[in-house]
Every structure is written in structure tokens, then in C-alpha cells.
Amino acid sequence: MSKVDAPEKDEVAQKAEDTLVRLIAEQGVTPIDDLDQLAALWPADDDPDALMNFVLSERQARVELNAEEQQSK
């Protein structure tokens, strides 16, 4: 991995922040101040451990697929 000088890093970070700010404005979202409000959006019967296991298994499958693609090149 090559080193990126500080001004270039700042430019990349600024572009990412600008993109995020634009996306927030387009979607009209606001921060949630009440965790109960957020919890009300999540299904009560949903199993967070099952979700985490799914996400981790999908990530592992993608890592393995990418490794196989790199080896075949």
C-alpha cells in the first residue's frame, strides 16, 4: 500500500464528507435522539445473533471468492 500525503488525504476525506452531506440532504434524514424510536423500527421477533451470523458468513464467502479470483489471475 502506498503512503498518501496529508493534503491528498484531507481532500479525499473532504470529498467523502461532501458526498455524505449531500446524501443526507437528498434523503431528508435527521438524527434520532430517542433510542426507543429507533427500536420501534426493528421487528421485535428478529434475532440479532442470526443477523450477525448471516452477515459474517456472507463476508467470509466474499473473502473466499475474492481470494479464488486473485489466484486464477
C-alpha positions in Angstrom: 0.0 0.0 0.0 1.4 3.4 -0.9 1.5 6.3 1.5 -0.8 9.2 0.8 0.4 12.6 1.8 -1.7 14.7 4.2 -3.1 17.2 1.7 -4.4 14.3 -0.5 -5.9 12.5 2.5 -7.6 15.7 3.5 -9.0 16.1 0.0 -10.3 12.5 0.0 -11.9 13.0 3.4 -13.5 16.2 2.4 -15.0 14.6 -0.8 -16.4 11.8 1.3 -17.9 14.2 3.8 -19.4 16.3 1.0 -20.9 13.2 -0.5 -22.4 12.2 2.8 -23.8 15.6 3.5 -25.4 15.7 0.0 -26.9 12.2 0.6 -28.3 13.2 3.9 -29.9 16.3 2.3 -31.3 14.3 -0.6 -32.9 11.8 1.8 -34.1 14.4 4.3 -33.0 12.3 7.2 -32.4 13.7 10.7 -30.5 12.2 13.7 -32.5 10.0 16.1 -32.4 11.3 19.6 -34.6 8.7 21.1 -33.4 5.1 21.1 -36.9 3.8 21.7 -37.9 5.5 18.4 -35.2 3.5 16.7 -36.1 0.3 18.5 -39.7 0.7 17.3 -38.5 0.3 13.7 -36.8 -3.1 14.4 -39.0 -6.2 14.4 -39.5 -7.5 17.9 -39.1 -11.1 16.8 -35.9 -10.6 14.9 -32.9 -12.4 16.2 -29.8 -10.1 16.2 -27.5 -13.1 16.6 -28.9 -14.7 13.4 -28.4 -11.4 11.5 -24.8 -11.2 12.7 -24.1 -14.8 11.7 -25.6 -14.1 8.3 -23.5 -11.0 7.8 -20.3 -12.8 8.9 -20.9 -15.8 6.7 -21.6 -13.6 3.7 -18.5 -11.6 4.3 -16.4 -14.8 4.6 -17.9 -16.2 1.4 -16.9 -12.9 -0.4 -13.4 -13.1 1.0 -13.0 -16.6 -0.2 -14.5 -15.8 -3.6 -12.1 -12.8 -4.0 -9.2 -15.0 -3.0 -10.1 -17.6 -5.6 -10.4 -14.9 -8.3 -7.0 -13.5 -7.3 -5.4 -16.9 -7.6 -6.9 -17.6 -11.0 -5.4 -14.4 -12.4 
